[in-house]
Amino acid sequence: MTAVAQAIFEVPPFPGATPHDIVRAATATRRNPSVTPAQLIEAIRQSSVGGRFWETPRTDAAESTDIIARHADDANVLLDAIFRKPVLVEGSGRFAALSGLIPGSPETEQLVEAFVAQHLLTGVDYHDPFTGELSDPLRLIRILAQWRTLIISNRSIEAAFGFANWKQDTVDPLLWGGTPVSFLPARDEHLDNLPKDASVAVWKARVPPAFLERLENGSWRLLEVEDGFIRSAGLGADCVPPLSIVVDDLGVHYDPSHPNRLEEQLAQGSFSADDLARAKALRAWLVREGVSKYGVGEGAALPRPAGDRRHILVIGQVEDDRSVQFGGGSVQSNLELLRRVRALEPDAYLIYRPHPDVEAGHRRGAISPRVALEFADAIEPASPISALIAMVDAVHVMTSLAGFEALMHGKAVTTHGMPFFAGWGLTRDLGDVPIRRNRTRSLDELTAAILLLYPRYLDPVTNLPCTAEILTMRLISGVRRENGAVVNLRRFWGWLKRAPTQILGKR
């Protein structure tokens, strides 16, 4: 009995994946009481999953006529019957009774339900592929359906450019379309060999300008890849690989001058009741546990250093980051941001938070402490960002994701540029709002779009594409994914680069 269920409920062989067994033998007479055969059949049909659904579809004559000779492959015979395909079985196997029946007829449906009850619901236990805990087949079908959607979206990817070696192992499963992803150096000869209508995944900030220009002017379909919003326990600048990415075929979320899929979802899309319930629960969980883009910190508020005085958190950024270049508007430096916030909030207690990559010595945007304290009352480079947000009354950003995290905390947020979470009625926006952002969204809708629907997540334990909730659970439990030697070397190099600035800044 279990062999048929194992073949139908098969986990795709994502690169490096080590899933828990999701089908295990149970007592022969044991029956899953919560699922009927009709429910299971309808779920498989609606999701178009079962068996090796990730493989490239056949196009030969036998497949095109939907008549397939089966010898001993019981799982495929049962799947053909479930999907109402004519079944031709050579021999007298245990599924031979399904051969020659009229697809979709009442008699056939009754027989298919009987076989499903016998082979998929009796003598079988179903388990979660991420945790190994007992589950039910309907939930597993939903997971398989999510993987199927991901795989189909990746099928046309012929090459990936701009992906550092230390990123590839975690990005690979999220770009996998049934065949290995070709991570290639950004050289013209590789473009010459690509089909003109192929999809190309590209990390634009990591390819030379001339190569990028040729890509953008060619006939290829570009899929722009960037870090996701719940990323890792550690900095990308320290070579800690991303556990979430976004893949956008329209543009990129941080460039307000062009449309992108996130903006499209917020401007035109709808959200199910399940989307909103998940978003609300995830938001509360992230705030409670202090989860941010780069890890987990204490979520409890810090003591207020100035008592009842209004406290404002000013978020520094990497000044040559593409989000600042494209979305910062007239504010392109951390020092200019500090000046503007002090002008707007002359009596407030300003706390300046340098960006972690800048503080680590890897990126541009450093302000000497002496200069920063001409405008700010305090500099807070080390406290968890979630604890700082919880302590203050309001947050000011150019385009930083910390502004969205502050919204999740229920804080007032002012944007000086035009980040992706601005323009939806939840922030005070000092930059120019694109006319495409033409509606007001609730915080749960914003959260659902940004954290549930737009990114792709990877489980660092099983190496399977997963939900935001699974990755959050792993981060909270202390799971890390990094090459310790590379990370330590990067941190030492960053220390060497920032040491002179810190010494001079204190004089």
C-alpha positions as CSV (number, residue, x, y, z in Angstrom):
1,M,0.0,0.0,0.0
2,T,2.7,2.5,1.0
3,A,4.7,2.2,-2.3
4,V,1.8,3.7,-4.3
5,A,1.3,6.5,-1.8
6,Q,5.1,7.2,-1.8
7,A,5.2,7.4,-5.5
8,I,2.2,9.8,-5.7
9,F,3.2,11.9,-2.7
10,E,6.8,12.3,-3.9
11,V,8.9,15.3,-2.9
12,P,10.6,16.9,-5.8
13,P,14.4,16.4,-5.8
14,F,15.3,20.0,-5.1
15,P,19.1,20.5,-5.2
16,G,20.6,19.4,-1.8
17,A,17.2,18.6,-0.3
18,T,16.9,16.2,2.6
19,P,13.2,16.1,3.5
20,H,11.6,14.0,6.1
21,D,9.8,10.9,4.7
22,I,6.3,12.1,4.2
23,V,4.7,8.7,3.6
24,R,5.2,5.9,6.1
25,A,3.5,2.6,6.6
26,A,0.8,2.4,9.3
27,T,-1.3,-0.4,10.7
28,A,-2.9,-2.1,7.7
29,T,-6.4,-1.4,8.9
30,R,-5.8,2.1,10.0
31,R,-7.7,4.7,8.0
32,N,-7.2,8.5,7.9
33,P,-10.5,9.6,9.4
34,S,-10.3,13.3,8.5
35,V,-10.1,12.9,4.7
36,T,-12.5,11.3,2.3
37,P,-11.5,9.7,-1.0
38,A,-13.5,12.3,-2.9
39,Q,-11.8,15.2,-1.1
40,L,-8.4,13.7,-1.8
41,I,-9.1,13.1,-5.5
42,E,-10.5,16.6,-6.0
43,A,-7.4,18.1,-4.2
44,I,-5.0,16.2,-6.5
45,R,-7.0,17.3,-9.6
46,Q,-7.2,20.9,-8.6
47,S,-3.5,21.2,-7.8
48,S,-2.3,19.0,-10.7
49,V,0.2,17.2,-8.5
50,G,1.1,13.6,-7.9
51,G,4.0,11.6,-9.1
52,R,6.9,13.2,-10.9
53,F,5.1,16.4,-11.7
54,W,8.3,18.4,-11.9
55,E,9.6,16.5,-14.9
56,T,9.4,18.1,-18.3
57,P,6.1,17.0,-19.9
58,R,6.3,14.5,-22.7
59,T,5.3,15.5,-26.2
60,D,5.3,12.2,-28.0
61,A,2.3,10.7,-29.7
62,A,1.4,8.4,-26.8
63,E,1.2,11.3,-24.4
64,S,-0.7,13.6,-26.8
65,T,-3.4,11.0,-27.2
66,D,-3.6,10.4,-23.4
67,I,-3.3,6.6,-23.9
68,I,-0.4,5.2,-22.0
69,A,0.6,1.6,-21.7
70,R,1.5,0.7,-18.1
71,H,3.1,-2.5,-17.1
72,A,3.9,-2.3,-13.4
73,D,3.7,1.4,-12.5
74,D,0.7,1.3,-10.3
75,A,1.0,4.9,-9.1
76,N,0.9,6.3,-12.7
77,V,-2.1,4.1,-13.5
78,L,-4.0,5.4,-10.5
79,L,-3.0,9.0,-11.3
80,D,-4.2,8.6,-14.9
81,A,-7.5,7.4,-13.6
82,I,-7.7,10.3,-11.1
83,F,-7.0,12.8,-13.9
84,R,-9.7,11.2,-16.0
85,K,-7.2,9.9,-18.7
86,P,-8.0,6.8,-20.6
87,V,-6.0,4.0,-19.1
88,L,-4.5,1.1,-21.0
89,V,-2.9,-1.5,-18.8
90,E,-0.9,-4.4,-20.3
91,G,-1.0,-7.4,-18.0
92,S,-3.2,-8.2,-15.0
93,G,-1.8,-6.0,-12.3
94,R,-3.8,-4.9,-9.3
95,F,-5.0,-1.8,-11.1
96,A,-6.1,-3.6,-14.3
97,A,-9.7,-3.0,-13.2
98,L,-9.2,0.6,-14.2
99,S,-8.3,-0.2,-17.8
100,G,-10.8,0.5,-20.5
101,L,-13.3,2.4,-18.4
102,I,-14.9,5.6,-19.6
103,P,-13.1,8.5,-17.9
104,G,-15.3,10.5,-15.6
105,S,-18.3,8.2,-15.7
106,P,-20.1,7.5,-12.4
107,E,-18.9,3.9,-12.5
108,T,-15.3,4.9,-13.0
109,E,-15.4,7.6,-10.3
110,Q,-16.7,5.0,-7.8
111,L,-14.0,2.6,-8.7
112,V,-11.3,5.3,-8.5
113,E,-12.6,6.3,-5.0
114,A,-12.3,2.7,-3.9
115,F,-8.7,2.5,-5.1
116,V,-7.8,5.8,-3.5
117,A,-9.4,4.7,-0.2
118,Q,-7.5,1.4,-0.3
119,H,-4.0,2.7,-1.4
120,L,-3.8,6.3,-0.2
121,L,-5.9,6.4,2.9
122,T,-5.5,2.9,4.5
123,G,-2.3,1.7,6.1
124,V,-0.6,5.0,5.5
125,D,0.6,7.8,7.8
126,Y,1.4,11.2,6.3
127,H,4.2,13.4,7.8
128,D,5.3,17.0,7.3
129,P,8.4,17.1,5.0
130,F,9.9,20.0,7.1
131,T,9.4,18.7,10.7
132,G,8.5,15.0,10.3
133,E,5.4,15.5,12.4
134,L,2.1,13.8,11.6
135,S,0.1,15.6,8.9
136,D,-2.7,15.0,6.6
137,P,-2.7,14.4,2.8
138,L,-4.7,17.5,2.0
139,R,-2.0,19.7,3.7
140,L,0.7,17.9,1.8
141,I,-1.0,18.4,-1.5
142,R,-1.1,22.2,-0.7
143,I,2.7,22.0,-0.2
144,L,3.2,20.1,-3.4
145,A,1.0,22.6,-5.2
146,Q,3.2,25.5,-4.0
147,W,6.3,23.6,-5.2
148,R,4.6,23.0,-8.5
149,T,3.9,26.7,-9.0
150,L,7.5,27.5,-8.1
151,I,8.9,24.9,-10.5
152,I,6.7,26.0,-13.4
153,S,7.8,29.6,-12.9
154,N,11.4,28.5,-13.1
155,R,11.2,26.2,-16.2
156,S,12.3,28.8,-18.7
157,I,15.4,29.9,-16.8
158,E,18.4,29.1,-19.0
159,A,21.1,30.9,-17.0
160,A,21.8,32.9,-13.9
161,F,24.4,35.7,-13.7
162,G,25.8,37.7,-10.8
163,F,25.5,35.1,-8.1
164,A,28.5,34.8,-5.8
165,N,29.6,31.2,-5.1
166,W,28.7,31.5,-1.4
167,K,25.0,32.3,-2.4
168,Q,24.5,29.6,-5.0
169,D,23.7,26.7,-2.7
170,T,20.8,28.5,-1.1
171,V,19.5,30.2,-4.2
172,D,19.7,27.1,-6.4
173,P,16.6,25.3,-5.0
174,L,14.5,28.5,-5.3
175,L,15.4,28.9,-9.0
176,W,15.2,25.1,-9.8
177,G,12.8,24.2,-12.6
178,G,13.3,20.5,-12.8
179,T,16.9,20.7,-14.2
180,P,20.1,22.2,-12.7
181,V,20.4,26.0,-12.7
182,S,23.4,27.2,-14.8
183,F,25.3,29.8,-12.7
184,L,27.6,31.5,-15.2
185,P,30.2,34.2,-15.1
186,A,29.0,37.5,-16.6
187,R,30.8,37.1,-20.0
188,D,29.5,37.9,-23.5
189,E,30.2,34.4,-24.8
190,H,27.6,33.0,-22.4
191,L,25.0,35.4,-23.7
192,D,25.9,34.4,-27.3
193,N,24.9,30.8,-26.5
194,L,21.5,31.6,-25.0
195,P,18.2,31.2,-26.8
196,K,16.9,34.7,-27.6
197,D,13.6,34.1,-25.8
198,A,15.1,32.5,-22.7
199,S,14.6,33.7,-19.2
200,V,17.7,34.9,-17.4
201,A,18.0,35.3,-13.6
202,V,20.3,38.2,-12.8
203,W,21.6,39.8,-9.6
204,K,22.1,43.2,-11.3
205,A,24.4,44.8,-8.7
206,R,26.9,42.0,-9.3
207,V,27.4,42.2,-13.0
208,P,29.4,44.7,-15.0
209,P,27.5,47.7,-16.5
210,A,28.3,46.8,-20.1
211,F,27.1,43.2,-19.6
212,L,23.9,44.5,-17.9
213,E,23.3,46.9,-20.7
214,R,23.5,44.1,-23.3
215,L,21.1,42.0,-21.2
216,E,18.6,44.8,-20.9
217,N,18.7,45.6,-24.6
218,G,18.4,42.0,-25.7
219,S,15.4,39.8,-26.3
220,W,15.8,37.8,-23.1
221,R,13.3,37.8,-20.3
222,L,15.1,39.2,-17.3
223,L,14.2,37.9,-13.8
224,E,15.7,40.3,-11.3
225,V,16.8,38.6,-8.1
226,E,17.4,40.3,-4.7
227,D,17.5,39.4,-1.1
228,G,14.1,38.8,0.6
229,F,12.9,40.6,3.7
230,I,13.4,37.8,6.3
231,R,16.9,36.9,5.0
232,S,19.2,35.2,7.4
233,A,20.9,35.2,10.8
234,G,23.9,37.3,9.8
235,L,24.9,39.9,7.2
236,G,25.1,39.4,3.5
237,A,28.1,41.6,3.5
238,D,29.7,39.0,5.8
239,C,28.9,36.3,3.1
240,V,26.1,34.8,5.1
241,P,23.9,33.3,2.3
242,P,20.3,34.5,1.8
243,L,17.5,32.2,3.0
244,S,15.0,34.2,1.0
245,I,15.0,36.0,-2.3
246,V,12.6,37.9,-4.5
247,V,12.3,37.2,-8.2
248,D,10.6,39.8,-10.4
249,D,10.1,39.8,-14.1
250,L,8.7,43.3,-14.3
251,G,11.3,45.3,-12.4
252,V,12.5,45.4,-8.8
253,H,10.6,46.5,-5.7
254,Y,13.0,49.3,-4.7
255,D,12.8,51.2,-8.0
256,P,9.7,53.4,-7.9
257,S,10.2,54.6,-11.4
258,H,9.1,51.3,-12.9
259,P,6.3,48.8,-12.1
260,N,7.1,45.6,-10.3
261,R,5.2,42.5,-9.1
262,L,5.0,43.6,-5.5
263,E,3.5,47.0,-6.4
264,E,1.1,45.3,-8.9
265,Q,-0.1,43.0,-6.2
266,L,-0.8,45.9,-3.8
267,A,-2.3,48.1,-6.5
268,Q,-4.5,45.5,-8.3
269,G,-4.4,42.2,-6.4
270,S,-6.7,40.7,-3.9
271,F,-6.0,38.9,-0.7
272,S,-7.8,35.8,0.7
273,A,-9.1,35.5,4.2
274,D,-6.3,32.9,4.7
275,D,-3.7,35.4,3.4
276,L,-4.8,38.0,5.9
277,A,-5.0,35.7,8.8
278,R,-1.5,34.3,8.1
279,A,-0.2,37.9,7.8
280,K,-1.7,39.0,11.1
281,A,-0.3,36.0,12.9
282,L,3.1,36.2,11.3
283,R,3.4,40.0,12.0
284,A,2.6,39.4,15.7
285,W,5.1,36.5,15.8
286,L,7.9,38.6,14.2
287,V,7.3,41.5,16.6
288,R,7.2,39.3,19.7
289,E,10.4,37.5,18.8
290,G,12.3,40.5,17.4
291,V,12.9,39.0,14.0
292,S,14.3,41.4,11.4
293,K,16.0,41.0,8.0
294,Y,19.3,39.9,9.4
295,G,18.4,37.8,12.4
296,V,16.6,37.5,15.7
297,G,17.0,39.9,18.6
298,E,15.2,40.8,21.8
299,G,11.9,42.3,21.0
300,A,11.3,44.0,24.3
301,A,11.7,47.8,24.3
302,L,14.8,49.4,25.7
303,P,14.7,52.0,28.4
304,R,13.9,55.5,27.1
305,P,17.0,57.6,27.7
306,A,15.2,60.9,27.7
307,G,12.1,60.0,29.6
308,D,8.9,61.6,28.3
309,R,10.6,63.5,25.5
310,R,9.6,62.4,22.0
311,H,12.1,59.7,20.8
312,I,12.8,59.4,17.1
313,L,14.8,56.6,15.4
314,V,16.7,57.5,12.3
315,I,17.8,54.6,10.1
316,G,21.1,54.8,8.2
317,Q,21.6,52.9,5.0
318,V,24.3,51.8,2.6
319,E,24.7,55.0,0.5
320,D,25.6,53.2,-2.8
321,D,22.9,50.6,-2.4
322,R,20.5,50.4,-5.4
323,S,17.5,51.1,-3.2
324,V,19.0,54.5,-2.2
325,Q,20.1,55.3,-5.7
326,F,16.7,54.5,-7.2
327,G,14.3,55.3,-4.4
328,G,16.1,57.8,-2.2
329,G,14.9,60.8,-4.2
330,S,16.6,64.0,-3.1
331,V,18.0,62.3,0.0
332,Q,21.1,60.3,-1.0
333,S,23.2,60.3,2.1
334,N,22.9,59.4,5.8
335,L,24.1,62.8,6.9
336,E,21.5,64.6,4.8
337,L,18.8,62.4,6.3
338,L,20.0,63.3,9.8
339,R,19.9,67.0,8.9
340,R,16.4,66.8,7.6
341,V,15.0,64.8,10.5
342,R,16.5,67.3,13.0
343,A,14.9,70.2,11.0
344,L,11.5,68.4,11.2
345,E,11.9,67.3,14.8
346,P,13.9,70.1,16.5
347,D,12.9,69.1,20.1
348,A,12.9,65.3,19.8
349,Y,15.6,63.0,21.1
350,L,17.1,61.6,17.9
351,I,18.7,58.1,17.9
352,Y,20.8,57.3,14.9
353,R,21.2,53.7,13.8
354,P,24.0,53.0,11.3
355,H,23.4,50.3,8.8
356,P,25.0,47.0,9.9
357,D,27.0,46.6,6.6
358,V,28.4,50.1,7.0
359,E,29.2,49.5,10.7
360,A,30.9,46.2,9.7
361,G,33.2,48.2,7.4
362,H,32.0,46.7,4.1
363,R,29.9,49.4,2.5
364,R,29.7,53.2,2.0
365,G,27.8,55.5,4.3
366,A,29.8,55.9,7.5
367,I,29.5,59.1,9.5
368,S,32.1,59.9,12.1
369,P,30.5,59.9,15.6
370,R,31.5,63.5,16.1
371,V,29.6,64.7,13.0
372,A,26.6,62.5,13.6
373,L,26.2,63.8,17.1
374,E,25.9,67.4,15.8
375,F,22.4,66.3,14.8
376,A,21.6,63.1,16.8
377,D,21.5,62.8,20.5
378,A,22.7,59.2,20.5
379,I,24.2,56.6,18.2
380,E,23.0,53.0,18.6
381,P,24.9,50.6,16.4
382,A,24.6,47.4,18.4
383,S,21.2,47.1,20.1
384,P,18.7,44.9,18.3
385,I,16.7,46.9,15.7
386,S,13.4,45.5,16.9
387,A,14.2,46.7,20.5
388,L,15.0,50.2,19.3
389,I,11.8,50.4,17.2
390,A,9.8,49.2,20.2
391,M,11.3,52.0,22.4
392,V,10.8,55.0,20.1
393,D,7.7,57.0,19.1
394,A,8.4,57.2,15.4
395,V,10.9,56.1,12.8
396,H,12.4,58.1,9.8
397,V,13.9,56.3,6.8
398,M,15.1,57.0,3.3
399,T,14.0,53.6,1.9
400,S,15.1,51.2,4.6
401,L,13.1,48.0,5.3
402,A,13.3,49.0,9.0
403,G,10.4,51.4,8.1
404,F,8.2,48.4,7.3
405,E,9.3,46.7,10.4
406,A,8.3,49.8,12.4
407,L,4.9,49.7,10.7
408,M,4.5,46.1,12.0
409,H,5.3,47.4,15.5
410,G,2.5,50.0,15.1
411,K,4.9,53.0,15.0
412,A,4.5,56.2,13.0
413,V,6.8,56.1,10.0
414,T,8.1,58.9,7.8
415,T,9.7,58.1,4.5
416,H,12.1,60.6,2.9
417,G,12.5,58.6,-0.3
418,M,10.0,56.2,-1.9
419,P,10.4,52.7,-0.5
420,F,8.1,49.9,-1.7
421,F,6.0,50.1,1.5
422,A,5.2,53.8,1.0
423,G,2.3,55.3,-0.8
424,W,-0.3,52.9,0.5
425,G,-1.8,55.1,3.2
426,L,0.2,53.8,6.1
427,T,3.2,56.1,6.1
428,R,3.9,59.9,6.0
429,D,5.6,60.2,2.6
430,L,7.9,63.2,1.8
431,G,9.0,61.8,-1.5
432,D,6.9,61.7,-4.8
433,V,4.4,58.8,-4.7
434,P,4.0,57.0,-8.1
435,I,0.6,57.4,-9.5
436,R,0.4,53.6,-9.8
437,R,0.1,53.4,-6.0
438,N,-3.5,54.5,-6.2
439,R,-5.2,52.8,-3.2
440,T,-5.0,52.5,0.5
441,R,-4.1,49.1,2.0
442,S,-4.4,47.7,5.5
443,L,-1.3,46.6,7.5
444,D,-2.3,43.0,7.1
445,E,-2.6,43.4,3.3
446,L,0.8,45.1,3.2
447,T,2.3,42.3,5.3
448,A,0.7,39.6,3.2
449,A,2.1,41.0,-0.1
450,I,5.6,41.8,1.3
451,L,6.2,38.7,3.4
452,L,3.9,36.0,2.1
453,L,3.2,36.4,-1.6
454,Y,6.3,38.2,-3.1
455,P,9.4,36.4,-1.6
456,R,10.6,32.8,-1.9
457,Y,12.0,31.2,1.3
458,L,14.4,28.3,1.9
459,D,14.3,26.0,4.9
460,P,18.0,25.8,6.0
461,V,17.4,22.4,7.6
462,T,15.9,20.4,4.7
463,N,17.0,22.7,1.9
464,L,13.4,22.7,0.6
465,P,11.5,25.8,-0.5
466,C,9.2,26.7,2.4
467,T,6.9,29.3,3.8
468,A,7.8,32.4,5.8
469,E,6.5,30.7,8.9
470,I,8.9,27.7,8.5
471,L,11.9,30.0,8.0
472,T,10.9,32.1,11.0
473,M,10.6,29.0,13.1
474,R,14.1,28.0,12.1
475,L,15.6,31.4,12.8
476,I,14.0,31.6,16.2
477,S,15.3,28.1,17.1
478,G,18.8,29.2,16.4
479,V,19.4,27.5,13.0
480,R,22.2,29.2,11.0
481,R,23.5,28.6,7.5
482,E,26.9,29.9,6.7
483,N,30.5,29.0,5.9
484,G,32.2,29.9,9.2
485,A,35.7,30.4,7.7
486,V,34.5,32.8,5.0
487,V,32.3,34.7,7.4
488,N,35.1,35.2,9.9
489,L,37.5,36.3,7.2
490,R,34.9,38.9,5.9
491,R,34.3,40.2,9.4
492,F,38.0,40.6,10.1
493,W,38.5,42.4,6.7
494,G,35.6,44.7,7.6
495,W,37.2,45.5,11.0
496,L,40.5,46.4,9.3
497,K,38.6,48.8,6.9
498,R,36.6,50.6,9.5
499,A,39.2,50.9,12.3
500,P,40.9,54.1,10.9
501,T,37.6,55.8,10.6
502,Q,36.5,54.9,14.1
503,I,39.8,56.1,15.5
504,L,39.8,59.4,13.6
505,G,36.1,60.0,14.4
506,K,36.7,59.9,18.1
507,R,39.3,62.6,18.0
